[in-house]
């Protein structure tokens, strides 16, 4: 029986409170050592920043996505906002700030898909608690709020508090790591990689076995947690289970840039659509694995709707 338009499931709504950058990527045969100069075999530029990447990934997974952030009133900023809009992301709450340049990142990617990244915050540093206050209605009307570590801590804290008061689920991607300990209690889940998990816990997390052993400690400060472990997938921790979600096998890796953001974006879309957390993490792992087969991040992400529909196999 087909549902009428009135009975159709509502479109999940995700708000991303985060960074937006112009990424400039250089391809090299080997990543440079300290003090070494290497020649690039090619370069590209495009939309980036953890927040923007996650927003586009969520939109390509079928969510209605709002973005709260800032760019400069420069050519890069206008380009970035345009790409977000064309990617299906609502940009009414992206502030365009005069006399400041847009955020940027320089990315060096080697032949194995590994990378080195340097980020200039620029306009991202102008996002303040007032930015969260201005966008409060958008945050409160969302199913999920996503925050990361690339904006000022006080701004991120205000956004988290706004969502918490409204009963909106909060995903905290603590990347890069900064001290957000009291607010981590709202995270459902907290998403960190091995390095960030080590920083939160004060003990090294390195590989699957240590993630399985140490990840439960993250529940001391969050409602649930996910530790991403690259090609090995992720470890999910709740009060009921500690489970390894393996990644599908891929023959080759083109570029790992933005894989973690693809994970978070698809995770947010799945949770906004009321998927169980374990299923949502499984889809997010599949999306991250799919993303590494493409060069670049947001603008090169594929359609992730098939991932949410179960079209990409991941063993449980």
C-alpha positions, 0 to 999 in steps of 0.5 A: 500500500502506497502512503499518501503525501500526508502520510509520507515519512517526514524528511529528516532535518540536520543542522550543522554548526561548523566550519567552511573552508576553501580546500586547495589540494596538491597531489604528490608521490610521497608526503614531504618530511620536515624541511623537504620540498617535493613537487606536486603532480597536480592540484585542485580546489573546492569546498571543504571544512569539517562542517561543510563536508558533513553538511554536504554528506548529510544532504547527499544521504537525503536529509534537509540540511541547515548550515550555521557558520561564516565566510568572508566577503571575498570571491572564495566566500561567495563561491563556497556559499554557492557550492553549499546551496547547489549541494542542497544545503540551506545557507540562510544562516551563513554570515558573510563578513566584510574585511575578513578572508574566508577559511582555507586549508592546504592539503597534500595527498600522496599516492596511497591516499594519505594526507597532511592538512594545514587549516587557516580559520579566518572567518570561521573564528568570527562565529560566536555564541551570538551566531548560535543565538541568532540561529536558535529557531533553526537549531530547535527545529532540527532532529539532529545538531552536528558540531565539531572542533573547528569553531571557537569553543564558546560558540560551540557550547552555546549551540549545544546548549540550545539543542539540549534545551529543545530536546534535539539530539547532538552529535559532537565530532571532537575534531580537532580535540578541544576541552568540551568536557561538561558539554560532552554529556549531551553527545549522543554520540561523541565521534572521535578518531583514535588520536582524539579518543587518546586526547579525551581519555589521556591514554593511547588508543591505537588500533581495534583491540585498544579501541574495544578495550578503552572506548567504554571509558568515553561513556563517563562523559557522553551518552554514547560514543563512536571511535573511528579506526580507519580501514578497520571501521569503527567501534560503537559504545553504548550502555548496552553494548561495545561492538566493532562495525568493520569497513567493507574491503576496497581494492584501492584508496584514492584520497582519505580527505573528508572520509571522517566527515562523510562518516559524520554526515551520513550518521547524522542523516540516519539518526535524524531519520530515526534509524537505530544507532547501530544501523546508523553507524553501519551506514556511516562506515560504508559511506566513509569507505565509499568516499575514499575512492574519490579525490577530494571531499564535499564536492566529490562526495557520491550520492549516499542514499544507496548506503542508507538503503543498504546498497553497500554491504558491510558485515556486522 
